Amino acid sequence: MAVDTRGLREEHVGKRLLVELADGEIDELNLLELTVCERVEPCCGFTYRLLDTNRKDGAKKKGEVYWTSFDEIGTFKVLGD
């Protein structure tokens, strides 16, 4: 059984998304890549370029590329291309 991608699919790559993470952080991002594994492994997740965030501590910078595991996704919405 493949890892649970929380609904993210290859068709979302290249799209602008609004992702709410499990900890309440909300990021607007451009999805760059999915790493989907047959079993849950530490490398399973998604790579994205951050467009905006509600995070105030400066730990993430707009325009930078980040990786997050699928299990950190709360919800997401497609905003466009």
N, C-alpha and C positions, 0 to 999 in steps of 0.2 A: 504494500500500500504506500503510495507516494505521500510525502509530507503535506500537511494542510497549509495551503498558501493564503488562507482567509479570503479566498475569492479572487485574488490577483491572478491574471492569466497573461499569456504572451501578447494578447491583443491590447493590453494596457501599456506595454513598453512604448515609450515615446510620448505618452500622454501626460497631461498636467493633472495631478490628483490632489485632493485634500484628504490627508490621513490623520485620524485620531489614534494616538498610541494608547496602550493600556494604562499608562501613568497620567493621562490627561493632556499630554503635549499634543498640539495640533500643528502639523506641517503641511504647507503647500509645496509640492515638489514636482519634478519632472522625472518619471520613472525611467531608469536607464537599462536595468537588467534584472532578471529573476534567476536565482540559483535554486533549482528544485531538485531534491534528492529522493531516491526511492524510500529511504528510511530517514528518520530524524537524525540530523548530523549538525555539528556546529556551523557549517558553512551554508546551511539553508537559509535564504533570506532574499533581500532585494537591495539593489544599489540605486541611488537617486541623487539628483542635484537639488539642493535646497533652494526654494524660491522665497519662502517666508515661514516664520514660526512664531508661536505665542510664547516661546521660551525666552525668559528675560535675563538669564545668568550669563549669556555670551558664550556658552559652550558650543553652540553651532553658529556658523556664519553663512549668510546668504551667498549663493553662488558656489559653495564648496560641495564636494561629493561625499556622501555618507553611505553606510551599509546598516541595515537593521534586520533582525530575524523576524520571520513571519509571526511567531508567537507574540510579538510585541504589538501587532495590529489590533486595534479595537474595531474601528470602522474606516471605510474609505469611500470617496465619491469622485467620479471622473468629472473634471472641470472643462476639459477640452484638449486640443492638440498642443 
